Structure formats: structure tokens, C-alpha cells
């Protein structure tokens, strides 16, 4: 089949775009507002943009607390959502009132980051401490405002649970990060294979 992505004339029960661009890692973003209140929310529009320097982004549907806090405080943390924390991650996605702690709702422990003034999830095996570089409202090809706001951050520090390291390498099968697929589907990474890039 072919459908026009602008007209969305696919005739399917749901737009398949998010099911096509998969798997997507989950940026479980923790921030703090000016009053010191903690916020935690998962974002499936999240990924790395660069490794020299390490830069990541997450994209928020509207100007939600995570994006607002990242802009105002200048920092945010990305906690890796793993299979062991899948239920807590899901609980933290509930639409709570402003100022109500998702950490409490999900039964998680907020602890201070090392280099930035933001909380991190103590139970998370990997956490990226980030400085906000840009908060950018997205626009479409005609310049019209889109629904999403992109937050770009440079990674300043990284926490890794030593139990996930084998011979100095991060073992993704021990970590078991979860990924967002389409619809209500998720996947867990517990098996890998290797390819070697060919020479010229």
C-alpha cells in the first residue's frame, strides 16, 4: 500500500507511522522546577544525535513539565527504562496534576545527580546527566507550528550499574532496556548479533 502522509488517507484503524519507526529507546526524563518539585516522564521520541560530544534529544507533545523544567533549570536527566522497571515507567506516564510527584506515584526513589541540579531514578541502571542546549518548537514544511517541542541536551555525566558491565563492555542483554514500538507495543532487548563494517 501507499498513503499520503500529509492527508493521512491510509484507511487503517491507526496511523502506522510510530509502528514503522521502531524500536525507539525511551528517554525517562527527570527534572526539577524552580520550587524544587520533581518531575519524571517517559518519552518515546528520544535518541542520541552525536557522540562527540555526546548529545541527546527528547520531543514533548506540547510544552509539558519536562520541557519547561529543562528550559528553566537548564538541565535534565535521562534514566534508562529497563524491563525490571517497566511497570514503574508506565505508572510515571499517568497525567498527574502539576506539582504531583511521579516518583511517588511509581514507587521510585529520587536521588540527586552528581553534576546537575536535577533528580535521577536511584533504581535505574543507566542515567545520563544533561545540560540543556536548546528547546526548539517544531514546525512543518510550511512553517506552521507543530504539536511537539524538541529538547536537546549535552551529556555531562553517565551513571552505569557495574553489574551490567562484562569485560569492560556494557552488556545490553543484562541491562534489558525496553523500546517503544507502535500502538501499545513494547520490546525488550535481550539478544544481539554483530556485524563488522566492510573496508573500502
N, C-alpha and C positions, 0 to 999 in steps of 0.2 A: 504494500500500500504506500501511498504518498499523501501527505496532507500539508496544507499551508500553515506554517507555524504562527503567522500573524492572525489569520482568520480562524485558526483552531477548528477547522472543518474535518476533524478526524473521525467523527461519528462513533467514537469509543466511549465507554462509561466514564473514563477518566483520562485526562491528558497524560500521555505516556512519557513526557519529557524527563521527569525526575526518575522514571524507571529505566530510561536509556542511559543517562549519565550517572553510572554507578560502577562500583561501590564508592560511596563518599565517606571519608572519615568524619567523625563527629567532634566538633570543637565545643567542648563543655566549658563555657566561658564563665569565669568568676570575676566579679568586680566589687567595688565598694563606692558608695556615693559620698557626698560631702558631709553627711551626718554620720558616717561610719557604718551605715547599714549594708549588709552583704547581699549580693545577688548572684544567682547561679542559674544558667540556662544552656541547654544543648542546641547547637546549630549544625545542621547537616550541609549547609553551604559553607564549607570550611576546607582550607587546604594550605599547602606551602606554595609560595611564589618564588622563593630563592633560597639558596643555602650559603651564599657568600655576599652579603651577610644573611643569616637565617631570617626570613621574613614570612609571615603567615597572614591570612585574612579570614574573617568570617563575615557573612552577609545576613543582615537582620531584616525581616519583613516589617517595615516601619521602623520608627525611631524608638526601639524598646529600651528597657533599662540598661541592658548590657552595652549597647552602642552609646547611649547617653553618658553612662558612667565612664566608659573608656575614653570618651571625648573630654569629659570634665576633669577626670583624675589624671588622664594621660597614660594610664596603664591598664592592663588586663592580664589574666592568666587563662591558659587553655589546658584543661585537665583531660587526659585521655580516658574516654569511656571504654571500659573493657567488659567482657562477658560477666565477670563477677559483680559488676556494678550496674548491670543493665536495668534492673528494677529501680534503683535509686536515680539513675539518669532519667528514666521515664517519669518518675514521680516529680522530678525537678522541672519538667516541662509544663506542669499544670499552670493555668492562668491565675496566679495569685494576685492579691491586691498589692499595690505599690508599697514597698517597705516591709512586706512579709517575707521572711527568710525561706528560700528554697532549701537551704542546708537543713533547717529544722524539719521541713516537710518530708525530705528524703532520708532523714536519719543519718546525715553526714556530718563530719567534723571539720569546721573551718579552722585553718591554721595560717599564720602569717607567711607570706612569701619571703624569700631571702633578700631580693634586690628591689622589689617594687612594693608599693603600699596597696596591696590587694590580698584577699584571702585565696587560699588554694584548698582543694579537697585532700585532706590528710590520707584518705583511703586510696587515692589514685596512684597508680604505679608510675605514671609519667605525667609531668606538668611542665608546661612552657611558660616562663615569666616574660611578659612582653611589654614593650613601650609603644604606645600608640603613635604611629607615623601620620596617619590620615584617616579621616572619617568622611567618606565620599557618597553623597546621594547618587544613585544610579539613574541614568537617563536612557531612553531608547534612541533609535537611529534618527528620529526626527527632533530629538532634543527635549522630548516630553519627560517629565518626572516619572520614574518607575516606582514601584512599591517598596523597593529594597534600598538599604543603606549598607555600604561596604566599609568595614573597619580593617585597616591594615596596620600590622604591628611588627616591630623588630624583636626577635627573641634575644633576651639578655641573659637568661639563665635557664637551665634544664635540670629537673629532678628525675632520676631514674631509680626504680627499685632494683637493688643489686641482685635480687632473686631472678630477675629477667635477663641477666647478662650471662652468657656462656662463652668462655674463651675470649672475652673482651668484646663480644658482639651482642647486640640486642636480639634476643630470640623471640620473634613475633608469635611463635606457637606457645610459648609460656605466657606471654603478655595477653594474648587473645583479645585484641581490640575489636570492637564491633563497628560495622559500617552501615550506613543508611542506604537502603535501596528505594524502590518506588512503593507507592501505596502505603501499607502498614508493615512492609517487609524490612528485615534487618539481616545481616550476615555476620558471622564470626570468622576471623582469620585464624585457622588452626592447622593449615597445611600450606607449604610453599614449594616452589620449584625455582631453579636457577637457569639463567641464560647468560652467555658471555657475548658481549658486543663484538661483532666482527671487525677485523682490521680493514685498512683501506685496500 
